[in-house]
């Protein structure tokens, strides 16, 4: 499921044809509002008790967790019975951010409680080998996989006809990448710059496409793709009509649009606690 160079080129800042949208699963056109999980009715008492015990333990650990700190809060769900797992899936639901990682093969989905993520890993045959709930601004594997799929220097080739600002932009990105660990996010706004189709094509060829793709659906959606340059991402914003409205390159370990904010996480802990209280 690795995105091709053409998928990034399809979302360019100038004269984008209507039929050249990124080849991604269509996302909801309106922002998803939080809804309290529905109480399960078709489950055995044992499964309900097992699912509730798991969620209560997760909630208690999250209340004590230093969100965004170095400690990892992760709970395996493969140990749950199938019926209890179905109830946990129903309770956590799907939130606004999802990710696909090619190497290692991982699928991530934020739950309806921001800061609580479902992380599923697969082997070479596509079989599920790990399934867990991780509490974090974004699961650690996102930054790790993006970094492993990058290098300190991109693949450079001589700019061809029509490449005007691409070389200067690449020089700027190289400098930003070198200091990314100790500097704020550096953003190159391609939408506002005089870049040509050839500039974009040349930059895609130089930066290459990395192993991580993130989708954030809110008002329209944001699509973030790692590149072959260390800590460098294509970040593209689309409106509800799937029209590109902002095309940028961000130099940062993980784009801010993918991160759950501390305030949202605190609200998630409260909401999960409120829902658990209704089960009494």
N, C-alpha and C positions, 0 to 999 in steps of 0.2 A: 504493500500500500504506500510505497514511497512516492512522494509527489515528484513529478518531472519538472525539468526546467521550463517546459512550455506552460505548465500550470501557473507558475509565477509570472511568466511573460504575459499570460492572458489578462492579468490584472495590472495593466500599465497605465500611467497617468495621462497618456494622450491618445485620443481617437480609439478608444476600446470598442471593438465590434460587439454587438449585443449577444452574439453566439459564442463568445470566447471567455465565458466565466470560468472560474476555477472549478475543476471537476470534483466537487465535494458533495456529500449528502446534503440535501436541502434542509435548511434549518428553519424553525418557526419564525414567522415574520414579526411577531410582537414579543416584547420582553415578557418572560415568565414571572408571574407573581407568586409569592410563596403561599402554599396552601397546606394546612395541617394534615398530616397523613390520616387516611381513613382507618377506623378501627376494623381489624379483620373479623369476619364472622364465620368463615368456613375453615376453621382450624381446630385441631385437637387442643385440649387443655395442656398437654405436655409440650406441644410445639409452641403454644403461646407463652408458657412459662420459660422455655428455653430462649426464645427470641427476646422476651422482656429482660431476662437475666443478662444476655449479651449487651443489649442496648443500655441497660442501667450501669453495667460495668464500664462501658465505653463513655457514657455521660460523666460518670464519676471521675474517670481518668482525665477526661477533657477539661473538667473544672479545675483540676490541679495542674494542668499542663501549661508550660510557658510557651505560648504560641509564637512560632517563628524562631525559637531557640534551637540549640544544637541537638537536644534530646529528641529522639524519634518516638512518636506515639503511634503504634500500628497494632491492629488486632486482626488475627486470621479468622476468616469466616468458613473455610473449608471444613472445619471441625464441627460445624452445625449440621443438624439433620436437614434433609431436603425441605421438609415443611417449614422448619424454623428459618432456614435460609430464605425461603420465599417470603416469609413475613418480614424479615429484616430488609430484603430488597424493596418490598412495598413501602416500608416505613421510611427508608432513606431516599428512595426515588432518584430522579435525575435532575441535576441543576443546570447552570448555564455554561459551564466550561467542560470541554472534552478534549482528549489528546490521543494521538496515535504515534507510537514510537516503533520504528522499524527494527533497530538493533539496540538493546534486546527487544524482542517482540512483546510489547506492553500496550494495553488499552487502559486509559484512565477516564473516569467520569466523576465530576464533582456531584455531590448529592444535593438535595434541596436544602441542606444545611451547609452554607458556605464554610470552607475550612475542613470539612469532612469529605474525603475522597475515596472512591472505589478504585483499587489498583489491581488489575488482572494481568498475569504473565502467562505466556504460551511457549511451548517448545517448537522445534523446527517443523513438526507435523501439524501444528495448530491446536494441539491439545492443551487444555488449561492445566497449568502446573502450580499456580499460586493465585490466591484471591484474598484480598485484605481490605480493611478500612484504615486509611492513614489520615492523621490529623496534622495539617500543615498549610501554610499559604499556598503551596503547590507541592506535590510529591517530589521527593528528592531525586527520583529517577529521571525527571525532566531535565534538570540542569546537568546531571551526570551523563545522560545519553547525548545531549547536545554537545557537551564538551568532548566526549569520546569521538564523536563524528566530525570534529573540526580539527583544524591545524593552525599553526601560528601564521602561516602565510598562504594566501590563496593561489590558485592556478592562474598565472598571468599570461596573456598572449597579446601581441601587438594590436592596438586598436585599429579597426578597419575604417573605411569611409563612413561618414555620418556619426562617428563617435566623437563628441565634442567635449562633454564634461565628465564622461565616465572615468577617465584616468585620474582626474583631480578628486573625484568622489571616492575612488578606491584608496587613494593616498590618505584621505581624511579618515576613512574607515580603518585602515591599518593602524594609524596613530591612536585612534580611539580604542581599538582592540587591545593594543599594548598596555593601556592604562585602565582597562575596564574593571579590574579587581579593586582599584582604589579611587575610582571616580564615579560621579553620578551617571545615569543613563545618557548616552549620546544619541541624538536623533537626527537623521538626515531625511528631510521632508521632500520626497521626490515630486509630490504633487505641486509644490510651489516653486520648484527649480526648473530652469530651462533644459530639460533632458529630452533626448530624442528616443525613438523606438530602438535605434541602434545602440544608444547609451545603455538602455535597460538590458538589451540582449547581451551586450558585452559584460555588464556587471553580473548578470546571472551566470554567464560562462566562467567568470573569474571567481565569484563567491561559491558557486555550486549550491546544490540543495542538500541539506542535512537530513538526519534521520527522525526529526521530531516535528510534528504538526499539531498545533493547538487551535481549537475553535472556541470562541466566546460569543454566545448569543445574548444580546440584550436588545437595544434599539437597533435593529439590523443585526450585523454580526461582525466580529473581528477574527481574522485568520492570521496566525503567526507560524512561520516556518523557519526552522533553524537553517543555518548555512554552513559551509565548510570553513568559514573564518571564525575563529574563537570568539564566543560571546556575541555573535552577530546574527540578527534575525530580520527576515522580511515581515513587516507588520502592516496588514491591509484592512481597512475598514470599509464595510459595505452598508448601504441603507436597506430599508425593508423591501425595496424593489430589486435587491441584489446588484445595485450599481455601485461601482467603486467610487468612494468619496474622499479617501485619504490613503496614500501609498507611501510608506516610510520604511527606512532601515534603522533598526534600533541596536545599539551596542550595549548589551547588558546580559547578565547570566540568564535571566528569564524576564520577558516583557511584563511590565506592570499590569497590563490588561488581563493576564492570566492568574494573577495572585489574589487570593482571598485576603481582605483587609482585616486587621485585628478587631475593629468595631463590628464587622459582619460576623466574625467568628464568635465574639462575645454574645451577639444576638442569637446565633445558632445554638449555643450552649443553653441559653435561656429557653428557646423554643423547644428544643429537644426535651428539656426538663419539664416544661409545661405539658407536652404531649404525653410523656411517661406518667405524669400525675393524673391524667384523665383515665388511665387504666386501672386506678384503684377502685 
